[in-house]
Amino acid sequence: MSEKTRYVVIGGGIAGVTAAETLSVITENATITLFSASPLIKTVSNLIQLTQTLETFDVEEQSFTGLKELNNPVQVIHTTVTSLCAKDKQLFTADGKVIEYDKLCICTGGKPKLISQDNPFVIGIRDTESVQTFQQRVKSANRIIIVGNGGIATELVHELEGCEVIWAIKDKSIAHTFVDPGAGEFFMEYVNKVKDNTQEGVSKRLKYTTEETNRKSPVQSNVMGSALGPDWATRLQIHGPQEVSHRVHIEHQVEVQKMISPEQFQQLSMTQTVLDGSVVESSTWPVYVQLTNGKVYGCDLVVSATGVEPFTDLFLPGNDFDVAADGGLKVNSKMETSEPHVYAAGDVCTACWEYSPLWLQMRLWTQARQMGCYAAKCMVAAAKGEEISMDFCFELFAHATTFFKFKAINFFLLLVILLGRFNGQGLQNDYEVLLRVTKGKEYVKAILQNGRLVGAILIGETDLEETFENLILNGMDLTPFKENLLEPGIDVDDFFD
């Protein structure tokens, strides 16, 4: 090993930038190089610790040159890594360079799982470049079909204005990736609610700096920029040609059966489904979508928001990585892959250690930050021959987000909080659910197993997140108190002090 340990990180998203920044703080005699395929990178700022495991932060998207100025030890290179030879500890870049490393962390994130790879009317939204393309195409789109039920789809449904939206979801309820049917029903009244644009300034979570986006890039067409951060659509104008504010129609429990061109539509003598209340019905659309319930809708654009898959394409050829069933690089409790000296963090990896029963992996920006930070610590510990304990953030799943601008007065107090096994994941039917619902105000769900709190969904200004987190971590038997646990008139926090 050279006199200076050579740390290399691939990926300019939250995981990669966090790993590089952490390395710059905890290393002294080392070189740190970050490769970014995009001229824009994600940096975390205004980190606020709401509870022991729950946090929120702003994501600033800026030119990669900004990280150079903030972190002198980090060398940021805007180029594409084309291949890896783990045996020789070498990287190969699009501009013909060979980079040697001592410790490598792969943070290349994920790529969209598009319902159609070659249809010009299907677009996936993953990074800033795809968002800008979408903004331009929406301007002339009278009707858009959104396929998917995760965070990006839910955000789009709320933000889109000036066009009709058909939302096709495979579940019985909206936002099913994050919340249960009860919470989905709680949110339904906000789907077609007229937006209050006077409140847009409240959110400060995402800032775009795009002056570098037009510069010539060596990035290959199949390599996307880093994933969007939280509240990515808050400050964007996403408006179609109509004057209507909001019109959303939801098709439940469906998937896309096939995409149909106008020529095929005529040849097959098909009939399009009439959308109730539509003001933009047309005899001819650029593309038609046939759903599994038999309905056929014409539209100007289809948004495929059906999730992502780990982007490992560049690293598998010629190497011996263990790959999980979901396509991610398997990592152990030290964030190590099966290749020596190669680590992974964020969406590209799959946690394969025996983790806490209260934690689960979801490919979210909060976990990308946590994994990036922990991977950096593991790399340094390994280089020094030291042992490292598992970070406490992996003891309990904790995530804060927002849907339909359901926020507190203070922007950082997000009102959708998920803790532990919040949807009863992996608990079979061996649990009970306590609910407290006040329409338009709050939704509180507590999941108990053997009398102990193991998960929760908190929507609204409940002020229960810290108390519930402590109850989950402490494993207290709540059997004597469960009848009163969600009683509105009882201060639960004081009760358990």
C-alpha positions, 0 to 999 in steps of 0.5 A: 500500500502506498504511503497515502491511502487512496480512497475512490468513490464512484457516484455523485449522489447522496451516498457517494458525496456523503462517503467522500465528505466523511472520508475528508473529515476522518482521514489525515494521510490519504487521497480522496477521489470522487467520480461523478457521471453528471456535472451536478452532484448532491450535497447534504446541508442543514442536517437536523436530528429530530430524534435519536434515529430520525433526521431530516436535511436539505439537499442542494444540487450544485456543480461538482466544482462546489465540492472541490471548494468546500472539501479541499482533500476531495478531488472531484472528477467529472467523467464516466467510469467504464469498467472495473478490474477488482483483482488489480484494483484499477478503474477505467474511465471514458477518457482513457485513464486508469485509476488505481485505488486502495479502497473503493466505494461504489455508489452508482445508485439505481436506474428506472425500470421503464415499462417500455425502453424504446417508446418515445412517449414513455419517460422515466424520472430519475435525475435533474436532466430527465426532469428538465426534459419532462418539464418541456414535454408537459407544456404541450401535454393535455393528458398524461398517464402516470404509472407507479405508486411510489414517492416520485409518482405521488409527488408528480400527481400533486405537482402536475397542473394544467393537464389531465392525469390518469394515475395507474396503480397496481395496489388498492390504495395510493402511496402504498409503497410507504403507507397502509390503505388507511393512510392512503384513504386519509390522503385521498381528499388531497389528490384533487384538491386545488393547490395553495401555491402561496405556501410553496416557499415553505419548503427549503429542502431542495435547491437546483443550480443548473448553470453547468448542465449544458456543458459537454459531458463524456457521460454515456447515454445509458448512465444517468445522473444522481437520483433526485433528493427529497421534495424534488418537485416543490419549486418546479413549474410543471404545467400543461397547456390547460387552465385547470388546476388539478384533475386526477383520475385513479385506476386501482389494481391495474398494470400496463398490458401494452403500449399501442401506437395510433396506427395499431389502434386504428388497425385493431379497430380499438375503442378508447375508454371515455374519461368521466368529466374530461374536457380534452377527449380526442379521436387521435392520441400520440400513444394509447395505453391498454390496462389489465382491466381492459380499459384503453386510454389515449394520452400525450405522454406516459410517465413510468415511475415503477421504481428503480433497479441497482445500477451495476452494469459497469462493474459485473463484467470480469469481476466476481461480485455476489449479486442479490435477487433484487440485482444489488451488490451484496454487502455485509455488515461492514458495507463490503462487497464480495470483492476485496477492498470494494465497498458499496452504499446506497441504491446500488447495494443490498444489505445482506447481514443479519440486521435488527428486526426493527430495521429494513432496507428501502432505497431512500435518500435517508438510507443513502446518506446513512450508508455512505457515511458508514461505508466511509468509516468502515473503509478507514477502519479497514485501512488502519486494521481496526474494528468498527461497531455497526452504526446505531442508525441500523437499529431502527428503520426511521424515515420522514417524508411528505405527501401532498404538501402535508407539512407543519408550520416549520418546514423541517418538522415533516408530518409523515413519519415511518418507524420500524415495521410500519406496515407490519412487514415480515410480522405475518399476522402475529400483530395488532394495530391501534389507530387514531384518525382525525380526518384532515388532521392526523393519522396515527397507527401503532403496531404491537407484537406480543404487547410491544410497539414494533412499528408506527405511522404518524401523519400530522402534528402528533408530537409522538415520534420521539416517544414512539421511537423510545418505546420501540427501542426499549421494547417495553410491554405496553399491554397494561397501557395499550387501551390508552396509548392513543387516547387524545387527551393523554400526554403519552410522552409524560406518561412514560417519563 
